Amino acid sequence: MDTHSPITADDEALILDSVDRFLETHVRPHAHALEHDDIYPTEIVERMKELGLFGCLIAPEYGGLGLSTSTYARIVERIAAVWMSVSGIINSHLIMAAAIQRHGTPAQRAAFLPRMASGELRGGIGLTEPDCGTDLQAIRTSARREGEVWVVNGRKTWITNSLHGNCLALLVKTDPAATPRHRGMSLLIAEKGPGFTVARKLEKLGYRGIDTCELTFDDYRVPADRLIGGTPGRGLQQILSGLELGRINVAARGVGVADAALRESVAYAQTRHSFGKPICEHQAIQLKLGDMATRVEAARLLTARAAASYDRGERCDMEAGMAKLFATEAAVENSLEAMRIHGGYGYSREYNVERLYRDAPLLAIGEGTNEMQRIIIAKQLIARNPA
């Protein structure tokens, strides 16, 4: 069932215009320096709170904007086209919010969603561990029940929003002996406290400015009423539904990065001259620009289709997988082509295409690798089309 309040085309235009003005005024002038020095964009985050972006998918009854996923995808595309890292600040946060909104108890929704909508709580998702990434059922972080608390021990890594954020949807094993394994997995609302330690910030090729960390949990105690849904053993299903939203977000980021690479290339090709004319008049450059533009539009349409399916409450792992696969590969290909069009200047930090080239590969890896997306797509094709 669609849980979002409908908005008109005029409403969406106003929202997107506000986002565009925010990006041009508060993000674009600072993105280059903040990214170069790997500095967390604190002032940008405060502006995002004021715009309501931390609550854009949270229902109005909890203080959110209640936007559709389709509108959200267009917002993410715009943010990523200016500085992709900023879109990550709200992605993990909103996956956690979606898990609480869809699966949490009434008390959990009332206690946490208003604080998440305002940005007072900035969340993330604690899934990946040093010995498991794609195979989430192999996690080792455990939570044992002791009276009115869960006691958590283990490690997580590559966790976005874990240094400057203050809570996680933490995937744990509450019954390590369960068969099948997913029946022993649960999802906790984990606010920072004693025993929850940020061990180190991870240095990255791209996606800089946003915090990505390794975490340790040593007898970290979580109140029993923070188990999402209140019933153990449902954590994997709860987070997998949120990952569909995450893949739509990453697809939208791919569209944004691919589009930014195209725009930079179109502008540069008209000002750079070789052999007595702008390079945009050379057929070799025209072929590149034509392919780049087509990839952007195809990626945008796939992302819009997946977002619309999610809004209708339909299962959309195949649609989200297709969008994520194509859009992120488009980002990788367009960023490389942009660098080639810019020639030596594209390899310089003076130009934005160098940053796009470093940011794009993450999108092909994060929220499930593109190899995994191909497998998901193929399995769903078989399941939906039995012989």
MIBA-413144 format. One record per residue: residue number from 1; x negated, z negated, y of N, C-alpha, C in turn. Coordinates in steps of 0.1 Angstrom, whole numbers. Layout:
N
NUM; X; Z; Y; X; Z; Y; X; Z; Y
...
END
This chain:
387
1; -9; 0; -12; 0; 0; 0; -9; 0; 12
2; -5; 8; 22; -12; 8; 35; -10; -5; 43
3; -21; -12; 45; -19; -25; 52; -23; -24; 67
4; -26; -12; 72; -30; -10; 86; -18; -6; 94
5; -18; -11; 107; -8; -7; 116; -11; 7; 121
6; -1; 16; 121; -3; 30; 125; -7; 30; 140
7; -16; 39; 143; -20; 41; 157; -17; 56; 160
8; -14; 59; 173; -11; 72; 177; -24; 80; 180
9; -23; 93; 181; -34; 101; 185; -40; 97; 199
10; -31; 93; 208; -35; 88; 221; -43; 75; 220
11; -38; 66; 211; -45; 53; 209; -59; 56; 204
12; -60; 65; 194; -73; 68; 188; -83; 74; 198
13; -77; 83; 206; -86; 89; 217; -91; 78; 226
14; -83; 69; 230; -87; 58; 239; -98; 49; 233
15; -96; 46; 220; -106; 38; 213; -119; 45; 212
16; -119; 58; 208; -131; 66; 206; -138; 68; 219
17; -130; 69; 230; -136; 71; 243; -143; 58; 247
18; -137; 46; 244; -144; 33; 247; -157; 32; 240
19; -157; 36; 227; -169; 36; 219; -180; 45; 224
20; -176; 57; 228; -185; 66; 234; -192; 61; 247
21; -184; 54; 255; -189; 49; 268; -198; 37; 265
22; -195; 29; 255; -203; 18; 251; -217; 23; 246
23; -216; 34; 238; -229; 39; 232; -238; 45; 243
24; -232; 52; 252; -240; 59; 263; -246; 48; 272
25; -238; 38; 275; -243; 28; 285; -252; 17; 279
26; -249; 12; 267; -255; 1; 261; -264; 3; 249
27; -263; 15; 243; -271; 17; 231; -281; 28; 233
28; -277; 40; 237; -287; 51; 238; -299; 48; 247
29; -297; 41; 258; -309; 38; 267; -319; 29; 260
30; -315; 21; 250; -324; 11; 245; -328; 14; 230
31; -321; 23; 224; -323; 25; 209; -338; 28; 206
32; -344; 37; 214; -358; 42; 211; -368; 30; 211
33; -367; 21; 221; -377; 10; 222; -374; 0; 212
34; -361; -4; 210; -357; -14; 200; -361; -10; 186
35; -358; 3; 183; -362; 8; 169; -377; 8; 167
36; -384; 12; 177; -399; 13; 176; -405; 0; 173
37; -400; -11; 180; -406; -24; 179; -398; -32; 168
38; -388; -27; 161; -381; -34; 151; -375; -47; 156
39; -368; -46; 168; -362; -57; 174; -347; -57; 172
40; -342; -69; 168; -327; -70; 166; -320; -68; 179
41; -309; -60; 179; -303; -56; 192; -292; -67; 196
42; -297; -79; 200; -288; -90; 203; -277; -87; 213
43; -282; -80; 224; -272; -77; 235; -262; -67; 231
44; -266; -57; 223; -257; -47; 218; -246; -54; 209
45; -251; -63; 200; -241; -71; 192; -231; -78; 200
46; -235; -84; 211; -226; -91; 220; -215; -82; 225
47; -220; -70; 229; -210; -60; 234; -201; -55; 223
48; -206; -54; 211; -197; -50; 200; -186; -61; 197
49; -190; -74; 199; -180; -84; 198; -169; -82; 209
50; -173; -79; 221; -163; -77; 232; -154; -65; 229
51; -159; -55; 223; -151; -43; 219; -142; -46; 207
52; -144; -56; 200; -136; -59; 188; -141; -52; 176
53; -153; -46; 176; -157; -38; 164; -159; -46; 152
54; -162; -59; 153; -163; -67; 141; -150; -70; 134
55; -139; -67; 141; -126; -69; 135; -118; -56; 134
56; -125; -44; 135; -117; -32; 136; -109; -29; 124
57; -112; -34; 112; -104; -32; 100; -96; -44; 96
58; -98; -55; 103; -91; -67; 100; -77; -67; 106
59; -67; -71; 99; -53; -70; 103; -51; -78; 117
60; -42; -73; 125; -39; -79; 138; -35; -94; 137
61; -28; -97; 126; -23; -111; 124; -35; -121; 123
62; -47; -116; 120; -59; -124; 120; -68; -122; 132
63; -63; -115; 142; -71; -112; 154; -79; -100; 154
64; -77; -91; 144; -84; -78; 143; -77; -67; 150
65; -83; -55; 150; -77; -44; 156; -67; -36; 146
66; -69; -38; 133; -61; -32; 123; -61; -17; 123
67; -73; -11; 126; -75; 3; 126; -74; 9; 112
68; -71; 22; 111; -72; 29; 99; -86; 31; 95
69; -89; 33; 82; -102; 37; 78; -106; 50; 84
70; -97; 59; 86; -100; 72; 92; -105; 71; 106
71; -99; 62; 114; -105; 60; 127; -118; 53; 127
72; -119; 43; 117; -132; 36; 116; -143; 45; 112
73; -140; 55; 103; -151; 65; 100; -155; 73; 112
74; -146; 76; 121; -150; 84; 133; -158; 75; 142
75; -155; 62; 143; -163; 53; 151; -177; 52; 145
76; -179; 50; 132; -192; 49; 126; -200; 62; 128
77; -193; 73; 126; -201; 86; 129; -207; 86; 143
78; -199; 82; 152; -204; 82; 166; -216; 72; 168
79; -214; 61; 162; -225; 51; 163; -238; 56; 157
80; -237; 61; 145; -248; 66; 137; -255; 77; 144
81; -248; 86; 151; -254; 97; 158; -263; 92; 170
82; -260; 80; 175; -269; 75; 186; -280; 66; 180
83; -276; 56; 171; -286; 48; 165; -280; 43; 152
84; -284; 48; 141; -278; 45; 128; -278; 30; 124
85; -289; 23; 128; -290; 9; 125; -278; 1; 129
86; -273; 4; 141; -262; -4; 147; -249; -3; 138
87; -247; 8; 131; -235; 9; 123; -236; 0; 111
88; -249; -3; 106; -251; -12; 95; -247; -26; 98
89; -247; -30; 111; -243; -44; 115; -229; -47; 112
90; -220; -36; 113; -206; -39; 110; -202; -35; 96
91; -210; -27; 89; -206; -22; 76; -205; -33; 65
92; -216; -40; 63; -216; -51; 53; -206; -62; 57
93; -205; -64; 70; -196; -74; 75; -181; -71; 72
94; -178; -58; 73; -164; -54; 70; -161; -52; 56
95; -171; -50; 47; -169; -50; 33; -166; -64; 29
96; -173; -74; 34; -170; -88; 31; -156; -92; 36
97; -152; -87; 48; -139; -90; 53; -128; -84; 45
98; -131; -71; 40; -121; -64; 32; -119; -72; 19
99; -130; -77; 13; -128; -85; 0; -119; -97; 2
100; -121; -104; 14; -113; -116; 17; -99; -112; 20
101; -97; -101; 28; -84; -97; 31; -76; -92; 19
102; -82; -85; 10; -75; -79; -2; -73; -90; -13
103; -83; -98; -15; -83; -106; -27; -83; -121; -24
104; -86; -126; -12; -86; -140; -9; -73; -147; -9
105; -74; -160; -10; -61; -168; -10; -56; -168; 4
106; -43; -171; 6; -38; -173; 20; -47; -182; 29
107; -51; -193; 23; -60; -203; 30; -73; -196; 34
108; -79; -189; 25; -92; -182; 28; -90; -172; 39
109; -79; -164; 39; -77; -154; 49; -75; -161; 63
110; -68; -171; 63; -65; -178; 75; -77; -185; 81
111; -86; -190; 72; -98; -197; 77; -109; -188; 81
112; -111; -177; 75; -123; -169; 77; -120; -156; 85
113; -109; -149; 83; -107; -136; 90; -107; -137; 105
114; -100; -147; 111; -101; -147; 126; -115; -149; 131
115; -123; -157; 124; -137; -159; 128; -146; -147; 126
116; -142; -139; 116; -150; -127; 114; -145; -116; 124
117; -133; -116; 127; -128; -106; 137; -134; -108; 150
118; -136; -120; 154; -142; -123; 167; -157; -121; 168
119; -163; -120; 156; -178; -119; 155; -185; -133; 155
120; -177; -144; 155; -183; -157; 153; -190; -158; 140
121; -183; -154; 129; -190; -152; 116; -193; -138; 115
122; -206; -135; 112; -211; -121; 109; -216; -121; 95
123; -209; -113; 87; -211; -114; 73; -219; -103; 67
124; -221; -104; 54; -228; -94; 46; -224; -95; 32
125; -230; -87; 23; -227; -88; 9; -240; -91; 1
126; -240; -101; -7; -251; -105; -15; -250; -100; -29
127; -255; -88; -32; -254; -82; -45; -267; -81; -52
128; -276; -72; -46; -288; -68; -52; -298; -79; -55
129; -305; -79; -66; -315; -89; -70; -328; -82; -73
130; -339; -89; -73; -352; -83; -76; -352; -75; -89
131; -344; -79; -99; -345; -72; -112; -332; -64; -115
132; -323; -62; -105; -312; -54; -107; -306; -49; -94
133; -303; -36; -94; -297; -30; -82; -284; -23; -86
134; -285; -12; -92; -272; -4; -96; -265; -12; -107
135; -272; -18; -116; -265; -25; -127; -262; -39; -123
136; -251; -41; -116; -247; -54; -110; -244; -64; -121
137; -240; -59; -133; -236; -69; -143; -249; -76; -148
138; -261; -71; -144; -273; -78; -149; -278; -89; -139
139; -270; -92; -129; -275; -102; -120; -277; -115; -127
140; -286; -123; -121; -290; -136; -127; -286; -148; -119
141; -283; -146; -106; -279; -157; -97; -267; -164; -103
142; -268; -177; -105; -258; -184; -112; -251; -194; -103
143; -239; -198; -107; -231; -208; -100; -224; -217; -110
144; -228; -230; -111; -221; -238; -120; -212; -248; -113
145; -201; -251; -119; -191; -260; -112; -195; -274; -114
146; -196; -282; -103; -198; -296; -104; -188; -303; -95
147; -177; -308; -100; -166; -314; -93; -160; -304; -83
148; -161; -307; -70; -155; -298; -60; -164; -289; -54
149; -176; -286; -60; -185; -276; -55; -190; -267; -66
150; -195; -255; -61; -203; -246; -70; -218; -248; -66
151; -226; -250; -75; -241; -251; -73; -248; -238; -76
152; -254; -232; -67; -259; -218; -68; -274; -219; -69
153; -280; -211; -79; -294; -209; -80; -297; -195; -83
154; -307; -189; -76; -311; -175; -78; -317; -169; -66
155; -319; -155; -67; -325; -148; -56; -317; -135; -54
156; -317; -131; -41; -311; -118; -37; -321; -111; -29
157; -320; -97; -29; -330; -90; -20; -323; -77; -15
158; -329; -72; -4; -324; -60; 3; -310; -64; 9
159; -308; -76; 14; -295; -80; 19; -295; -78; 35
160; -286; -69; 39; -284; -66; 53; -276; -78; 60
161; -280; -80; 72; -273; -90; 81; -275; -105; 76
162; -286; -107; 68; -288; -120; 63; -297; -129; 71
163; -304; -123; 81; -312; -132; 90; -304; -136; 102
164; -298; -126; 109; -291; -129; 121; -276; -132; 118
165; -271; -128; 106; -257; -131; 102; -257; -145; 97
166; -245; -150; 94; -244; -164; 90; -235; -166; 77
167; -231; -156; 71; -223; -158; 58; -224; -145; 50
168; -222; -147; 37; -222; -136; 27; -211; -137; 17
169; -206; -126; 12; -198; -125; 0; -209; -124; -11
170; -211; -135; -18; -222; -137; -27; -217; -135; -42
171; -222; -125; -48; -219; -123; -62; -228; -131; -72
172; -221; -139; -80; -228; -149; -89; -222; -148; -103
173; -230; -153; -112; -225; -155; -126; -220; -170; -127
174; -207; -171; -129; -201; -184; -132; -199; -187; -147
175; -201; -176; -155; -201; -178; -169; -211; -168; -175
176; -224; -171; -176; -234; -162; -181; -232; -157; -195
177; -224; -165; -203; -222; -161; -217; -210; -152; -219
178; -203; -149; -209; -190; -141; -210; -193; -127; -216
179; -183; -122; -224; -183; -109; -229; -170; -102; -227
180; -169; -90; -221; -180; -83; -214; -185; -91; -202
181; -197; -87; -198; -204; -95; -188; -196; -97; -174
182; -189; -86; -171; -182; -87; -158; -172; -98; -157
183; -167; -103; -169; -157; -114; -169; -164; -128; -165
184; -177; -128; -164; -183; -140; -160; -189; -140; -146
185; -184; -130; -138; -189; -128; -124; -178; -132; -114
186; -183; -139; -104; -173; -143; -93; -180; -141; -80
187; -171; -141; -69; -175; -138; -56; -173; -151; -47
188; -183; -156; -41; -182; -168; -32; -183; -164; -18
189; -176; -172; -9; -178; -171; 5; -189; -181; 8
190; -201; -176; 11; -213; -184; 13; -218; -184; 27
191; -215; -195; 34; -220; -197; 47; -234; -204; 46
192; -243; -201; 56; -256; -207; 55; -256; -222; 56
193; -265; -228; 48; -266; -242; 47; -278; -246; 39
194; -279; -259; 36; -291; -264; 28; -291; -257; 15
195; -303; -252; 11; -305; -245; -2; -303; -230; -1
196; -298; -225; 10; -297; -211; 13; -308; -207; 23
197; -319; -200; 17; -331; -198; 25; -334; -183; 26
198; -337; -179; 39; -342; -165; 41; -357; -165; 38
199; -361; -160; 27; -375; -161; 23; -384; -152; 31
200; -379; -140; 34; -387; -131; 42; -379; -119; 46
201; -383; -113; 58; -377; -101; 63; -385; -89; 57
202; -378; -79; 52; -385; -68; 45; -388; -57; 56
203; -400; -52; 55; -405; -41; 64; -400; -28; 58
204; -395; -19; 67; -389; -7; 62; -394; 5; 69
205; -394; 17; 63; -397; 30; 69; -388; 33; 80
206; -375; 32; 78; -365; 35; 89; -355; 23; 89
207; -343; 26; 94; -333; 16; 95; -339; 3; 101
208; -346; 5; 112; -353; -6; 118; -344; -12; 129
209; -347; -25; 133; -339; -32; 143; -329; -41; 136
210; -324; -37; 124; -314; -45; 117; -322; -53; 106
211; -317; -65; 104; -324; -74; 95; -320; -71; 80
212; -330; -70; 72; -328; -68; 58; -338; -77; 51
213; -333; -86; 43; -341; -98; 38; -340; -101; 24
214; -349; -109; 19; -349; -115; 6; -345; -129; 7
215; -336; -134; -2; -330; -147; 0; -332; -155; -13
216; -333; -168; -12; -334; -177; -23; -323; -188; -22
217; -318; -192; -34; -308; -202; -34; -312; -213; -44
218; -315; -225; -39; -320; -236; -47; -310; -247; -46
219; -302; -249; -56; -291; -259; -56; -283; -258; -43
220; -280; -246; -39; -272; -244; -28; -257; -247; -32
221; -250; -255; -24; -237; -260; -28; -226; -253; -19
222; -216; -248; -26; -205; -241; -20; -192; -248; -24
223; -184; -252; -14; -171; -258; -18; -163; -250; -27
224; -157; -256; -37; -149; -249; -47; -139; -240; -42
225; -133; -243; -30; -122; -235; -24; -127; -222; -18
226; -141; -220; -18; -147; -207; -13; -148; -196; -24
227; -143; -199; -36; -143; -188; -46; -132; -178; -42
228; -135; -166; -39; -126; -156; -34; -115; -154; -45
229; -102; -156; -41; -91; -155; -49; -88; -167; -57
230; -97; -177; -58; -95; -189; -65; -96; -189; -80
231; -98; -178; -86; -99; -177; -101; -113; -171; -104
232; -121; -178; -112; -134; -172; -116; -132; -159; -125
233; -143; -151; -125; -143; -140; -134; -138; -127; -128
234; -135; -127; -116; -129; -114; -110; -138; -109; -99
235; -150; -114; -98; -159; -110; -87; -163; -95; -86
236; -166; -90; -98; -171; -76; -98; -160; -66; -94
237; -148; -68; -99; -137; -60; -94; -134; -61; -79
238; -135; -73; -74; -133; -76; -60; -143; -69; -51
239; -156; -69; -55; -166; -63; -47; -166; -48; -48
240; -163; -43; -60; -163; -28; -62; -153; -21; -54
241; -141; -27; -51; -131; -21; -42; -137; -20; -28
242; -145; -31; -24; -151; -30; -11; -161; -20; -10
243; -168; -17; -21; -179; -7; -21; -173; 7; -18
244; -161; 10; -22; -155; 23; -18; -155; 24; -3
245; -151; 13; 4; -152; 13; 19; -166; 15; 24
246; -175; 8; 17; -189; 10; 21; -194; 24; 19
247; -190; 31; 9; -195; 44; 7; -189; 54; 17
248; -176; 51; 22; -171; 59; 32; -178; 56; 45
249; -182; 44; 48; -191; 41; 59; -204; 48; 59
250; -211; 48; 47; -223; 55; 46; -222; 70; 47
251; -211; 75; 42; -208; 90; 44; -207; 93; 59
252; -199; 84; 66; -197; 87; 80; -211; 86; 88
253; -219; 76; 83; -233; 76; 89; -240; 89; 87
254; -239; 94; 74; -246; 107; 71; -241; 118; 80
255; -228; 118; 83; -223; 128; 92; -229; 127; 106
256; -230; 114; 111; -235; 111; 124; -250; 115; 125
257; -258; 112; 115; -272; 116; 115; -274; 131; 114
258; -266; 137; 105; -267; 152; 104; -263; 159; 117
259; -253; 153; 123; -248; 159; 136; -258; 157; 147
260; -264; 145; 148; -274; 143; 158; -286; 152; 156
261; -290; 155; 144; -301; 164; 141; -298; 178; 145
262; -285; 182; 143; -281; 195; 147; -281; 196; 163
263; -275; 186; 169; -274; 187; 184; -288; 187; 190
264; -297; 179; 185; -311; 179; 190; -317; 193; 189
265; -314; 199; 177; -320; 212; 174; -314; 223; 183
266; -301; 223; 185; -295; 233; 193; -300; 232; 207
267; -302; 220; 213; -307; 218; 226; -321; 223; 227
268; -330; 219; 218; -344; 222; 218; -346; 237; 217
269; -338; 243; 208; -340; 257; 205; -337; 266; 217
270; -330; 261; 227; -327; 269; 238; -337; 267; 249
271; -346; 257; 249; -356; 254; 259; -370; 257; 254
272; -372; 257; 242; -385; 261; 236; -387; 276; 235
273; -397; 281; 240; -399; 296; 240; -411; 299; 230
274; -410; 310; 224; -421; 316; 216; -420; 331; 216
275; -431; 338; 217; -431; 353; 218; -421; 358; 228
276; -421; 351; 240; -414; 356; 252; -399; 353; 252
277; -394; 345; 243; -379; 343; 243; -376; 329; 237
278; -365; 323; 240; -361; 311; 234; -361; 312; 219
279; -365; 301; 212; -366; 302; 197; -352; 304; 191
280; -341; 300; 198; -328; 302; 193; -324; 317; 191
281; -332; 326; 197; -330; 340; 195; -337; 346; 183
282; -346; 338; 177; -352; 342; 165; -343; 340; 153
283; -343; 350; 144; -333; 349; 133; -336; 337; 124
284; -349; 334; 122; -353; 323; 113; -347; 310; 118
285; -346; 308; 131; -340; 296; 136; -325; 296; 135
286; -319; 308; 138; -305; 310; 137; -300; 306; 123
287; -307; 310; 113; -303; 307; 99; -303; 292; 96
288; -313; 285; 102; -313; 271; 100; -301; 264; 107
289; -299; 268; 120; -288; 262; 127; -274; 265; 121
290; -273; 277; 115; -260; 280; 109; -258; 271; 97
291; -268; 269; 89; -266; 260; 77; -264; 246; 81
292; -271; 242; 91; -270; 228; 96; -256; 225; 101
293; -250; 234; 109; -237; 232; 114; -226; 232; 103
294; -228; 241; 93; -219; 241; 82; -219; 228; 74
295; -231; 223; 72; -232; 210; 64; -225; 199; 72
296; -226; 199; 85; -220; 188; 93; -205; 189; 91
297; -199; 201; 93; -185; 202; 92; -179; 199; 78
298; -186; 204; 68; -182; 201; 54; -183; 186; 51
299; -193; 179; 56; -195; 165; 53; -184; 157; 61
300; -181; 162; 73; -170; 155; 81; -157; 156; 74
301; -154; 167; 68; -141; 169; 62; -140; 161; 49
302; -151; 160; 41; -151; 152; 29; -149; 137; 32
303; -155; 133; 43; -154; 119; 47; -140; 116; 52
304; -134; 125; 59; -120; 123; 64; -111; 122; 52
305; -113; 130; 42; -104; 130; 30; -105; 117; 23
306; -117; 112; 21; -119; 99; 14; -113; 88; 22
307; -115; 88; 35; -109; 77; 43; -94; 77; 43
308; -88; 89; 43; -73; 90; 42; -68; 85; 29
309; -75; 88; 18; -71; 83; 5; -72; 68; 4
310; -83; 62; 10; -84; 48; 10; -73; 41; 18
311; -69; 47; 29; -58; 42; 38; -45; 42; 30
312; -43; 52; 21; -31; 53; 14; -31; 43; 2
313; -42; 35; 0; -43; 26; -11; -45; 32; -24
314; -50; 44; -24; -52; 51; -37; -66; 48; -42
315; -68; 49; -55; -82; 48; -60; -90; 60; -55
316; -101; 58; -49; -108; 69; -43; -123; 68; -45
317; -127; 63; -57; -142; 62; -60; -147; 76; -61
318; -140; 86; -66; -145; 100; -67; -146; 106; -53
319; -135; 104; -45; -135; 110; -32; -146; 104; -23
320; -147; 90; -24; -158; 84; -16; -172; 88; -21
321; -173; 89; -34; -186; 93; -40; -190; 107; -35
322; -180; 116; -35; -183; 130; -31; -187; 130; -16
323; -180; 123; -8; -183; 122; 6; -197; 116; 9
324; -199; 105; 2; -212; 99; 3; -224; 108; -1
325; -222; 114; -13; -232; 123; -18; -235; 135; -9
326; -225; 142; -5; -227; 154; 3; -232; 150; 17
327; -225; 140; 24; -229; 137; 38; -243; 132; 39
328; -247; 124; 30; -260; 118; 31; -271; 129; 27
329; -268; 138; 18; -278; 148; 15; -278; 158; 28
330; -267; 159; 34; -267; 167; 47; -276; 161; 57
331; -275; 148; 58; -284; 141; 68; -298; 143; 65
332; -302; 142; 52; -316; 144; 48; -320; 158; 51
333; -312; 168; 47; -316; 182; 49; -316; 185; 64
334; -306; 181; 72; -306; 184; 86; -318; 178; 93
335; -321; 165; 90; -332; 159; 97; -345; 166; 94
336; -347; 171; 82; -359; 178; 79; -360; 192; 86
337; -348; 198; 87; -348; 211; 94; -350; 209; 109
338; -344; 198; 114; -346; 195; 128; -361; 193; 131
339; -368; 186; 122; -382; 184; 124; -390; 198; 124
340; -386; 207; 115; -392; 220; 115; -389; 228; 127
341; -377; 227; 132; -374; 235; 144; -382; 230; 156
342; -384; 216; 157; -391; 211; 168; -406; 213; 166
343; -411; 217; 154; -425; 219; 152; -433; 206; 154
344; -444; 207; 160; -453; 195; 161; -446; 184; 169
345; -437; 187; 178; -430; 177; 186; -421; 169; 177
346; -416; 175; 167; -407; 167; 158; -414; 156; 150
347; -427; 157; 150; -435; 147; 142; -439; 136; 152
348; -436; 137; 164; -440; 127; 174; -428; 117; 177
349; -432; 105; 179; -422; 95; 182; -415; 97; 196
350; -420; 106; 203; -414; 109; 216; -400; 115; 215
351; -398; 122; 203; -385; 128; 201; -377; 121; 191
352; -363; 121; 192; -354; 114; 183; -355; 119; 169
353; -358; 132; 167; -358; 137; 153; -367; 130; 144
354; -378; 124; 149; -387; 116; 140; -380; 104; 135
355; -371; 98; 143; -364; 86; 138; -353; 91; 128
356; -346; 101; 131; -336; 106; 122; -342; 109; 108
357; -354; 115; 108; -361; 118; 96; -364; 106; 87
358; -367; 95; 94; -370; 82; 87; -357; 75; 83
359; -347; 76; 91; -334; 69; 87; -326; 76; 76
360; -327; 89; 75; -318; 96; 66; -320; 93; 51
361; -332; 91; 46; -334; 89; 32; -327; 76; 27
362; -326; 66; 36; -319; 53; 32; -305; 56; 27
363; -298; 65; 34; -284; 68; 32; -282; 74; 18
364; -292; 81; 13; -292; 87; -1; -294; 76; -11
365; -299; 65; -8; -302; 54; -17; -291; 43; -16
366; -288; 39; -4; -279; 27; -2; -265; 29; -7
367; -258; 18; -9; -244; 18; -14; -242; 26; -27
368; -252; 26; -36; -252; 34; -48; -259; 47; -46
369; -270; 49; -54; -278; 61; -52; -269; 73; -54
370; -274; 84; -48; -267; 97; -50; -267; 102; -65
371; -277; 98; -72; -276; 101; -87; -264; 93; -93
372; -262; 81; -89; -250; 73; -94; -237; 80; -89
373; -237; 85; -77; -225; 91; -72; -221; 103; -81
374; -231; 111; -85; -228; 122; -94; -222; 118; -107
375; -227; 107; -112; -222; 102; -125; -207; 97; -123
376; -205; 90; -112; -191; 85; -109; -181; 97; -108
377; -186; 107; -101; -177; 119; -99; -174; 126; -112
378; -184; 127; -120; -182; 134; -133; -173; 126; -142
379; -175; 112; -142; -166; 104; -151; -151; 105; -146
380; -149; 105; -133; -136; 105; -128; -130; 119; -130
381; -138; 129; -130; -133; 143; -133; -127; 143; -147
382; -134; 137; -157; -130; 137; -171; -117; 128; -172
383; -118; 116; -165; -106; 107; -167; -93; 113; -161
384; -95; 120; -150; -83; 126; -143; -78; 139; -149
385; -86; 145; -157; -83; 158; -163; -85; 158; -178
386; -78; 149; -186; -80; 149; -200; -77; 162; -207
387; -84; 165; -217; -81; 178; -225; -69; 176; -233
END
